[in-house]
């Protein structure tokens, strides 16, 4: 009889120890989760703003070299048409044919302008160029907070994403320095050709759980 009571007491005691151990483990897990929540809550939140944003619906997006011509030296390009503001430069090959074009200002036109070589100091012939126009967005965005934001975590929406899919900030903005981040206090200049519908009304930027919007001028 005494042996049975002893064994029973041992079983009960072991069970209580097991229950106690499970309870302690559960409390440890809850405490760890609570500490993680508190730690996350202490992290600073991102803060940024779109300072300004302008849509040019007839910007010169590209200039094609249809005929290289010959006898040219490196020079400038001019545009004629219904609009203004375009400027560009070109380089030539060993025969004086135009081999590359750089757009330095896109301008804004109601139809593709005629692109020609600025004749100043030129004696070349037969170069033929053509242009394509479309949407181009200029904007300034400032990181006003204390959080460094990876560019790949930012997404640009036009008209709330209803007329065009979101675009990753890392593809729309090319830093002038070798960096993949948007640093506190830094203003980035958006110079983005957006080949979508003919017009938009607003632009929005989402990053780090924050979204801000701005009317397109």
Order of alpha helices (4+ residues) and beta strands (2+ residues): alpha-beta-beta-beta-beta-beta-beta-beta-beta-beta-alpha-beta-beta-beta-beta
